[in-house]
């Protein structure tokens, strides 16, 4: 699933590509993708609107559509969804890329939504597994959706300080891995970056954040900022099928510490990296230098 760095990379790409563009047509190949409208209502609401802005909140993408009323489109790419901008042609019920921007990534038959833009290009949402979701509504209505309202702080925002983190972490009794995955604790972190952050902070995935000393909490806080900043700079990780909005893979995976590296040596101490189930997820970590401290 795309996490904060991947979604941020897509949002930055979309800002350059689609702001100021007018939507001239809407094609919806998977009606259940849109949770708020029927396909015809959805198309009618979007047609003629100009895209005013693109933002990220947690792993959600928010597209501003100024006008009366002011609309906002929320998209969550979930497991395999991703937006792609390019020139497309509809052949039967499948979209073919005309600008070669997505070669080597034949996701065209998985395009579920295409917003046709006034410059002849299209904003497509490809989604192999059909878990992505879109909600369209008036700006206030979207901003008040529980999934946005309940989200924890944005870890890369300046306002997210150590004292704020310490306050919430002291109250969090669950295992550190689970805590980092909880979007209502901190927004945007998923399976890849929780493993990476815990390795850097030398914290065992099962150690509850509430029992960490101030010094170790500070290490965890710094690791969150460091890992996410580095991953944004490297344009995300393409361990599975993530691609940015122009079809390019991210570069973080090449420099990753432990995620999906079970059996390989720990980059810090050389011991073997191990994996372990934490709830429904798998944690990858070093059993030697990420010990629960008494
Ligand atoms: Zn180690």
Boltz pocket constraint, residues with backbone or C-beta under 6 A from the ligand:
constraints:
  - pocket:
      binder: B
      contacts: [[A, 266], [A, 267], [A, 268], [A, 269], [A, 270], [A, 271], [A, 286], [A, 287], [A, 288], [A, 289], [A, 290]]
      max_distance: 6.0
